């Protein structure tokens, strides 16, 4: 059975622009939720920020991935749920070439990819669980586009904002995206003052408050 819902533009261009300054690891100071654990960039220096077009395929059949490339728009991120398959690749060089020509921001695959050298040459941002020469086929079994999917234990909805860099990938609902993003930029900007204090001789433990726990041990003998 095949299912395709309309594309969802969940996040405004202003919020997407905000997140071009944000590192996923900064969001990691705020929440444990939304991280796509285990996904890694295909090559160093990869970065993507964009609106999720979600895809779910049944292991072998990547028909829905091809169709998703037809409806995705510039700035989108195709996010593929491979139903737990970590042995096959559903994404390679030709699809990356098409995505690059359309101006997509990147792709996230909860599974494997192939044609590594070709994708690196294109400089197209790809995040996956690994690499495999064993590929999917176009066999017409089933597939879904723009439905709620699961990637690395995280539910992703069409229109969610996807942010990824060398540290990993993160998904956030549009309703929460702006507040997380502004807090993240504030944290990153505060690091300038933090480094100034460190250069002046302060310790990281005194600034973070960690020192106080050890001071209490010295004063009370508590452990």
C-alpha positions in Angstrom: 0.0 0.0 0.0 1.3 3.4 -0.9 0.4 6.7 0.8 1.4 10.3 0.1 0.3 13.3 2.0 0.9 16.9 0.9 4.2 18.5 1.7 4.2 20.5 5.0 6.1 23.8 5.4 6.4 23.6 9.2 9.1 26.2 9.9 9.4 29.8 8.7 12.4 31.0 6.7 13.2 33.3 9.6 13.6 30.3 12.0 15.5 28.3 9.5 17.9 31.2 9.1 18.2 31.4 12.9 19.2 27.7 13.0 22.0 28.3 10.6 23.9 29.7 13.6 22.9 26.8 15.9 24.9 23.7 16.7 23.0 20.5 17.7 25.4 20.1 20.6 24.2 23.5 22.0 20.7 22.1 22.0 22.1 19.2 23.9 22.5 21.5 26.9 18.7 22.0 27.0 17.0 18.7 26.3 17.5 15.0 25.9 14.7 14.7 23.3 14.8 15.0 19.6 18.4 13.6 18.9 18.8 11.1 16.1 21.4 9.0 17.9 23.8 7.0 15.9 23.5 9.1 12.7 26.8 10.4 11.3 27.8 12.7 8.4 29.1 10.9 5.4 32.1 13.4 5.3 33.5 16.0 7.7 32.2 19.5 7.5 28.7 18.4 6.6 25.9 20.7 7.8 22.2 20.9 7.0 19.2 22.9 8.2 15.8 22.4 6.7 12.2 21.3 6.6 11.5 17.6 6.9 9.9 15.6 4.1 9.4 12.2 5.7 9.6 8.9 4.0 9.0 5.3 5.2 10.0 2.3 3.2 9.7 -1.5 3.9 13.3 -2.5 3.9 13.9 -3.4 0.2 11.5 -1.2 -1.7 12.7 2.4 -2.2 9.8 3.5 -4.5 8.7 6.2 -2.0 12.2 7.7 -1.8 12.1 8.3 -5.6 8.7 9.8 -5.4 9.7 12.0 -2.4 12.4 13.6 -4.6 9.7 14.6 -7.0 7.7 16.6 -4.4 10.5 17.9 -2.2 11.3 21.6 -2.6 14.5 23.7 -2.3 15.6 23.8 1.3 13.9 20.6 2.3 15.6 17.6 4.1 14.4 14.2 3.0 14.3 11.9 6.1 14.0 8.2 5.5 12.8 5.5 8.0 13.9 2.2 6.6 11.8 0.1 9.1 14.9 -1.0 11.0 16.9 -2.2 8.1 20.6 -1.3 8.8 22.1 -3.5 6.0 20.7 -2.0 2.8 21.3 1.4 1.2 18.4 3.4 -0.1 20.4 6.4 -1.2 23.3 6.9 -3.6 25.0 9.2 -6.0 22.3 9.6 -8.6 19.7 10.6 -5.9 22.2 13.0 -4.4 22.8 14.5 -7.8 19.0 15.1 -8.3 18.7 16.5 -4.7 21.6 18.8 -5.3 20.1 20.1 -8.6 16.8 20.7 -6.8 18.5 22.7 -4.0 17.6 20.3 -1.2 19.4 21.0 2.1 20.3 17.3 2.6 19.1 13.8 3.5 18.9 11.8 6.7 18.7 8.0 6.4 18.0 5.7 9.3 19.9 3.0 7.4 22.8 2.9 4.9 23.9 4.9 1.8 26.3 4.1 -1.0 28.4 5.8 -3.7 30.4 7.5 -1.1 33.0 9.1 -3.4 30.4 10.5 -5.7 28.4 12.1 -2.9 31.5 13.6 -1.4 32.4 15.0 -4.8 28.9 16.6 -5.0 29.4 18.0 -1.4 25.8 17.0 -0.7 25.1 16.7 3.0 24.1 13.1 3.9 23.7 11.6 7.4 23.2 7.9 7.9 23.9 4.9 10.1 26.5 3.6 7.7 27.5 2.6 4.2 26.6 -0.6 2.3 26.9 -1.8 -1.3 23.7 -3.8 -0.9 20.9 -1.6 -2.2 17.1 -1.3 -2.2 15.1 -1.9 -5.4 12.0 -0.4 -7.1 9.6 -3.3 -6.6 6.3 -1.7 -5.7 5.7 -3.2 -2.3 4.6 -0.2 -0.2 5.8 3.1 1.1 4.7 6.4 2.8 5.5 10.0 2.2 4.8 12.8 4.7 3.5 10.6 7.5 4.9 10.4 11.1 8.0 8.2 11.0 10.6 6.9 13.6 14.3 7.6 13.2 16.7 6.3 15.8 13.9 6.2 18.4 12.6 9.7 17.7 9.3 10.5 16.1 9.6 12.9 13.1 6.6 14.7 11.6 6.4 16.3 8.2 7.5 19.9 8.5 9.7 19.3 11.6 13.0 21.2 11.5 16.1 19.1 11.0 19.5 20.4 12.1 22.7 18.4 11.7 26.5 18.9 11.7 29.6 16.9 12.5 28.3 16.4 16.1 25.1 14.7 15.0 21.5 15.4 14.1 18.5 16.9 15.9 14.8 17.2 15.1 12.5 19.8 16.6 8.8 20.5 16.3 8.1 24.0 14.7 6.2 25.1 17.8 9.3 24.7 19.9 11.9 25.6 17.3 12.2 29.4 17.8 12.5 29.3 21.6 15.2 26.5 21.4 17.0 28.4 18.7 17.1 31.7 20.4 18.3 30.1 23.7 21.0 28.2 21.8 22.3 31.4 20.1 22.4 33.1 23.6 24.4 30.2 24.9 26.9 30.3 22.0 27.3 34.0 22.3 27.9 33.7 26.1 31.0 31.5 25.3 32.9 34.6 24.2 32.6 36.0 27.8 33.3 32.6 29.3 36.6 32.3 27.3 37.6 35.8 28.4 37.1 34.8 32.1 39.2 31.7 31.5 42.0 33.7 29.9 41.9 36.0 33.0 42.6 33.0 35.2 39.2 31.7 36.3 38.6 28.0 36.4 35.8 26.2 34.6 34.7 24.6 37.9 34.3 28.0 39.6 32.3 29.4 36.7 30.1 26.3 36.2 29.4 25.9 39.9 31.0 22.4 40.1 33.6 23.7 42.5 30.9 24.3 45.2 30.2 20.6 45.5 33.8 19.9 46.4 34.1 22.9 48.7 31.2 21.5 50.7 33.0 18.1 51.0 36.1 19.9 52.4 34.0 21.9 54.9 31.7 19.2 56.1 33.5 16.0 55.4 30.5 14.8 53.4 31.1 12.6 50.4 
